[in-house]
Amino acid sequence: MEIVMLGAPGTGKGTVGKLLSKEFGIPHVSSGEIFRSYSQRHGELADEIASYINSGTLVPDELTIKLIKKRLNEPDMVNGFILDGFPRTVAQGESLNEILAEQDREINIVVNLDLSDEEIIDRIVKRRTCPNPECREIYNLEFKPPKVEGICDVCGSRLIVRSDDNEETVRQRLKTYHETSEELVEYYKKQALLYTVKLNKESNVTTMGIAEEIRSYFE
């Protein structure tokens, strides 16, 4: 089963993707985490990726596709995946189809999470993230605070504010997203793959329900 998650930054793609990963027993792969992993290493490539992340602009297609293709060819992806944050453009969508065609696979569904920009900004500036690569649990100071302030409930790591979780960067990321998302949404709609879930501020506590809705849609 091959699933693509669409939606602006902060719509909850990661949270819903992880729930679907548990539901279907396939990996949740976040392009953002792949980029952040590389950005924390040493060397010219790491510095280049970090510069894109911190400015809120997209990592160029050639580099993005190279890293995603490498991940999709790893052994744990053989039974399917939930891809979060890629593709972001029609060109990337076409490249993904080509990569999957080489493996005799195709996308089964594209889940599009839809939330207003102002609610997204409010979510992200209140977001706190566990930096432990084996955990990556996400919290929100308003609707999902940790039990102990500043500490991850799951692994006990000290929570951080990601360098790109500030209003200026978020607004730039949203601007970039909207400039490319409409064409991509239409691209998948024409292929009868798109499934849009309308969200609102109260949807923060119903991500399990969203995952259930998607599972029911498959059935």
Sine and cosine of phi, psi and omega as CSV:
sin_phi,cos_phi,sin_psi,cos_psi,sin_omega,cos_omega
0.00,0.00,0.82,-0.57,-0.03,-1.00
-0.90,-0.44,0.89,-0.45,-0.08,-1.00
-0.86,-0.50,0.69,-0.73,0.12,-0.99
-0.92,-0.39,0.73,-0.68,0.06,-1.00
-0.98,-0.22,0.84,-0.55,0.11,-0.99
-0.93,-0.38,0.33,-0.95,0.01,-1.00
0.59,-0.81,0.49,-0.87,0.01,-1.00
-0.90,0.43,0.30,-0.95,0.10,-1.00
-0.82,0.57,0.72,-0.69,0.06,-1.00
1.00,-0.02,0.04,1.00,0.00,-1.00
-0.99,0.14,-0.17,0.99,0.03,-1.00
0.98,-0.19,0.34,0.94,0.00,-1.00
-0.84,0.53,-0.67,0.74,-0.03,-1.00
-0.90,0.43,-0.70,0.71,-0.02,-1.00
-0.90,0.43,-0.76,0.66,0.02,-1.00
-0.91,0.42,-0.65,0.76,0.01,-1.00
-0.87,0.50,-0.65,0.76,0.02,-1.00
-0.92,0.40,-0.62,0.79,0.05,-1.00
-0.90,0.43,-0.68,0.74,0.04,-1.00
-0.92,0.40,-0.56,0.83,0.05,-1.00
-0.87,0.50,-0.70,0.72,0.04,-1.00
-0.93,0.38,-0.63,0.78,-0.04,-1.00
-0.90,0.44,-0.68,0.74,-0.10,-0.99
-0.97,-0.24,-0.13,0.99,0.03,-1.00
0.94,0.35,0.57,0.82,0.04,-1.00
-0.78,-0.62,0.41,-0.91,-0.10,-0.99
-0.92,0.38,0.60,-0.80,0.18,-0.98
-0.99,-0.12,0.86,-0.50,-0.08,-1.00
-0.89,-0.45,0.92,-0.40,0.01,-1.00
-0.98,-0.18,0.84,-0.54,0.04,-1.00
-0.89,0.46,-0.58,0.82,0.02,-1.00
-0.87,0.49,-0.66,0.75,0.02,-1.00
-0.93,0.36,-0.58,0.81,0.08,-1.00
-0.87,0.49,-0.73,0.68,0.00,-1.00
-0.90,0.45,-0.71,0.70,-0.02,-1.00
-0.90,0.43,-0.58,0.81,0.04,-1.00
-0.88,0.48,-0.71,0.70,0.02,-1.00
-0.93,0.36,-0.60,0.80,-0.07,-1.00
-0.92,0.40,-0.38,0.93,-0.03,-1.00
-1.00,0.03,-0.02,1.00,0.04,-1.00
-1.00,0.01,-0.05,-1.00,0.00,-1.00
-0.97,-0.23,0.46,-0.89,0.08,-1.00
0.89,-0.46,0.10,-0.99,-0.09,-1.00
-0.90,0.43,-0.65,0.76,0.01,-1.00
-0.89,0.46,-0.68,0.73,0.01,-1.00
-0.88,0.47,-0.69,0.73,0.00,-1.00
-0.90,0.43,-0.62,0.79,-0.01,-1.00
-0.91,0.42,-0.73,0.69,-0.01,-1.00
-0.91,0.42,-0.67,0.74,0.01,-1.00
-0.87,0.50,-0.60,0.80,-0.02,-1.00
-0.91,0.41,-0.60,0.80,0.03,-1.00
-0.94,0.35,-0.70,0.71,-0.02,-1.00
-0.87,0.49,-0.75,0.66,-0.10,-0.99
-0.95,0.32,-0.35,0.94,0.02,-1.00
-1.00,-0.09,-0.13,0.99,0.01,-1.00
0.98,0.20,0.24,0.97,0.02,-1.00
-0.99,-0.17,0.31,-0.95,-0.05,-1.00
-0.96,0.27,0.62,-0.79,0.17,-0.99
-0.93,0.36,0.72,-0.69,-0.07,-1.00
-0.82,0.57,0.53,-0.85,-0.08,-1.00
-0.80,0.60,-0.74,0.68,-0.09,-1.00
-0.84,0.54,-0.70,0.71,-0.01,-1.00
-0.95,0.32,-0.68,0.73,0.00,-1.00
-0.87,0.50,-0.76,0.65,-0.05,-1.00
-0.89,0.46,-0.62,0.78,0.02,-1.00
-0.87,0.50,-0.72,0.70,-0.03,-1.00
-0.94,0.33,-0.64,0.77,0.01,-1.00
-0.92,0.40,-0.68,0.73,0.01,-1.00
-0.87,0.50,-0.66,0.75,0.03,-1.00
-0.87,0.50,-0.68,0.73,0.00,-1.00
-0.92,0.38,-0.65,0.76,-0.04,-1.00
-0.93,0.38,-0.30,0.95,0.01,-1.00
-1.00,-0.04,0.04,1.00,0.02,-1.00
-0.98,0.20,0.45,-0.89,-0.16,-0.99
-0.85,0.53,-0.55,0.84,-0.07,-1.00
-0.95,0.31,-0.11,0.99,-0.04,-1.00
-1.00,-0.05,0.00,1.00,-0.17,-0.98
-0.90,0.45,-0.52,0.85,-0.04,-1.00
-0.99,-0.11,0.10,0.99,0.02,-1.00
0.78,-0.62,0.01,-1.00,-0.05,-1.00
-0.28,-0.96,0.27,-0.96,0.18,-0.98
-0.87,-0.50,0.93,-0.36,-0.12,-0.99
-0.99,-0.17,0.86,-0.52,-0.14,-0.99
-0.86,-0.50,0.89,-0.45,0.03,-1.00
0.99,-0.12,-0.02,1.00,0.07,-1.00
-0.53,-0.84,0.73,-0.69,0.05,1.00
-0.99,0.17,0.34,-0.94,0.08,-1.00
-0.91,-0.40,-0.25,0.97,0.00,-1.00
-0.72,-0.69,0.30,-0.95,0.04,-1.00
-0.88,0.47,-0.63,0.78,0.02,-1.00
-0.86,0.50,-0.66,0.75,0.05,-1.00
-0.92,0.39,-0.61,0.79,0.04,-1.00
-0.88,0.47,-0.67,0.74,0.04,-1.00
-0.91,0.41,-0.63,0.78,0.03,-1.00
-0.91,0.41,-0.63,0.77,0.04,-1.00
-0.88,0.48,-0.69,0.73,0.04,-1.00
-0.86,0.51,-0.65,0.76,0.00,-1.00
-0.91,0.41,-0.67,0.74,0.02,-1.00
-0.88,0.47,-0.71,0.71,-0.03,-1.00
-0.93,0.36,-0.59,0.81,0.01,-1.00
-0.88,0.48,-0.56,0.83,0.05,-1.00
-0.89,0.45,-0.42,0.91,-0.01,-1.00
-0.97,-0.22,0.17,0.99,-0.04,-1.00
0.84,0.54,0.72,0.70,0.01,-1.00
-0.74,-0.67,0.21,-0.98,0.05,-1.00
-0.42,-0.91,0.31,-0.95,0.03,-1.00
-0.94,0.35,0.71,-0.70,0.04,-1.00
-1.00,-0.05,-0.60,0.80,-0.03,-1.00
-0.39,-0.92,0.54,-0.84,0.08,-1.00
-0.88,-0.48,0.92,-0.38,-0.03,-1.00
-1.00,-0.07,0.87,-0.50,-0.05,-1.00
-0.94,-0.34,0.92,-0.39,0.02,-1.00
-1.00,-0.06,0.82,-0.57,-0.14,-0.99
-0.89,-0.46,0.87,-0.49,-0.02,-1.00
-0.59,-0.81,0.56,-0.83,-0.04,-1.00
-0.91,0.41,0.46,-0.89,-0.04,-1.00
-0.86,0.51,-0.69,0.72,-0.06,-1.00
-0.90,0.43,-0.60,0.80,0.05,-1.00
-0.94,0.34,-0.57,0.82,0.06,-1.00
-0.89,0.45,-0.74,0.68,-0.01,-1.00
-0.87,0.50,-0.69,0.72,0.02,-1.00
-0.87,0.50,-0.66,0.75,0.03,-1.00
-0.89,0.46,-0.76,0.65,-0.18,-0.98
-0.94,0.35,-0.65,0.76,-0.04,-1.00
-0.93,0.36,-0.29,0.96,0.05,-1.00
-0.98,-0.18,0.12,0.99,-0.06,-1.00
-0.99,0.14,0.62,-0.79,0.11,-0.99
-0.77,-0.64,0.63,-0.78,-0.14,-0.99
-0.81,-0.58,0.64,-0.77,0.12,-0.99
-0.98,0.18,0.82,-0.58,-0.06,-1.00
-0.99,0.15,-0.12,0.99,-0.01,-1.00
-0.92,0.40,0.90,-0.44,-0.06,-1.00
-0.88,0.47,-0.34,0.94,0.03,-1.00
-1.00,0.07,-0.09,1.00,-0.08,-1.00
-0.85,-0.53,-0.94,0.34,0.02,-1.00
0.86,0.50,0.47,0.88,0.04,-1.00
-0.90,0.43,0.60,-0.80,-0.04,-1.00
-0.90,-0.43,0.70,-0.72,-0.01,-1.00
-0.83,-0.55,0.24,-0.97,0.10,-0.99
-0.67,-0.75,0.74,-0.67,-0.09,-1.00
-0.88,0.47,-0.39,0.92,-0.04,-1.00
-1.00,-0.05,-0.80,0.59,-0.15,-0.99
-0.93,-0.36,-0.18,0.98,0.08,-1.00
-0.57,-0.82,0.90,0.43,0.00,-1.00
-0.97,0.25,0.46,-0.89,0.09,-1.00
-0.93,0.36,0.42,-0.91,0.00,-1.00
-0.89,0.45,-0.63,0.78,0.08,-1.00
-0.93,-0.38,0.82,-0.57,-0.08,-1.00
-0.80,0.60,0.82,-0.57,0.08,-1.00
0.99,0.15,0.04,1.00,-0.06,-1.00
-0.84,-0.54,0.71,-0.71,0.02,-1.00
-0.93,0.38,0.78,-0.63,0.03,-1.00
-0.89,0.47,-0.55,0.83,-0.16,-0.99
-0.99,0.16,-0.77,0.64,-0.13,-0.99
-0.87,-0.50,-0.12,0.99,0.05,-1.00
1.00,0.10,0.08,1.00,0.03,-1.00
-0.95,0.31,0.41,-0.91,0.06,-1.00
-0.98,0.21,0.78,-0.63,-0.05,-1.00
-0.95,0.31,0.44,-0.90,-0.01,-1.00
-0.79,-0.61,0.32,-0.95,0.22,-0.98
-0.98,-0.18,0.88,-0.48,0.00,-1.00
-0.87,0.49,0.53,-0.84,-0.06,-1.00
-0.87,0.50,-0.43,0.90,-0.01,-1.00
-0.99,-0.12,0.10,0.99,0.01,-1.00
-1.00,-0.04,0.87,0.49,0.09,-1.00
-0.73,-0.68,0.38,-0.92,-0.16,-0.99
-0.87,0.49,-0.66,0.75,-0.04,-1.00
-0.88,0.48,-0.74,0.67,0.00,-1.00
-0.92,0.39,-0.63,0.78,0.00,-1.00
-0.89,0.46,-0.69,0.73,0.01,-1.00
-0.89,0.46,-0.61,0.79,0.05,-1.00
-0.92,0.38,-0.66,0.75,0.02,-1.00
-0.89,0.45,-0.64,0.77,0.02,-1.00
-0.92,0.39,-0.65,0.76,0.05,-1.00
-0.86,0.51,-0.72,0.69,0.02,-1.00
-0.89,0.46,-0.67,0.74,-0.02,-1.00
-0.88,0.47,-0.74,0.68,-0.06,-1.00
-0.92,0.40,-0.49,0.87,0.01,-1.00
-0.92,0.39,-0.38,0.93,-0.06,-1.00
-0.89,-0.45,-0.38,0.92,-0.19,-0.98
-0.94,0.33,-0.60,0.80,-0.07,-1.00
-0.86,0.50,-0.69,0.73,0.02,-1.00
-0.91,0.41,-0.63,0.78,-0.03,-1.00
-0.93,0.36,-0.67,0.74,0.05,-1.00
-0.87,0.50,-0.70,0.71,0.01,-1.00
-0.91,0.42,-0.60,0.80,0.02,-1.00
-0.85,0.53,-0.73,0.68,-0.02,-1.00
-0.98,0.20,-0.47,0.89,0.06,-1.00
-0.90,0.44,-0.65,0.76,0.00,-1.00
-0.91,0.41,-0.41,0.91,0.02,-1.00
-1.00,-0.01,0.08,1.00,-0.01,-1.00
0.85,0.52,0.60,0.80,0.01,-1.00
-0.94,-0.34,-0.22,0.98,-0.18,-0.98
-0.99,0.13,0.72,-0.69,0.09,-1.00
-0.75,-0.66,0.96,-0.28,-0.09,-1.00
-1.00,-0.09,0.74,-0.67,0.06,-1.00
-0.92,-0.39,0.91,-0.41,0.02,-1.00
-0.98,0.20,0.80,-0.60,-0.03,-1.00
-0.92,-0.40,0.25,-0.97,0.17,-0.99
-0.54,-0.84,-0.03,-1.00,-0.08,-1.00
-0.84,0.54,-0.56,0.83,-0.04,-1.00
-0.97,0.26,-0.20,0.98,-0.02,-1.00
-0.93,0.36,-0.16,0.99,0.01,-1.00
-0.82,0.57,-0.55,0.84,-0.09,-1.00
-0.98,-0.19,0.17,0.99,-0.04,-1.00
-0.84,-0.55,0.43,0.90,0.01,-1.00
-0.89,0.46,-0.53,0.84,0.07,-1.00
-0.89,0.45,-0.63,0.77,0.04,-1.00
-0.90,0.43,-0.62,0.79,0.04,-1.00
-0.89,0.46,-0.70,0.72,0.03,-1.00
-0.88,0.48,-0.66,0.75,0.04,-1.00
-0.90,0.44,-0.64,0.77,0.00,-1.00
-0.88,0.47,-0.66,0.75,0.00,-1.00
-0.93,0.38,-0.64,0.76,0.03,-1.00
-0.88,0.47,-0.68,0.73,0.02,-1.00
-0.89,0.46,-0.60,0.80,0.02,-1.00
-0.88,0.48,-0.65,0.76,0.03,-1.00
-0.89,0.45,-0.67,0.74,-0.04,-1.00
-0.93,0.38,0.00,0.00,0.00,0.00
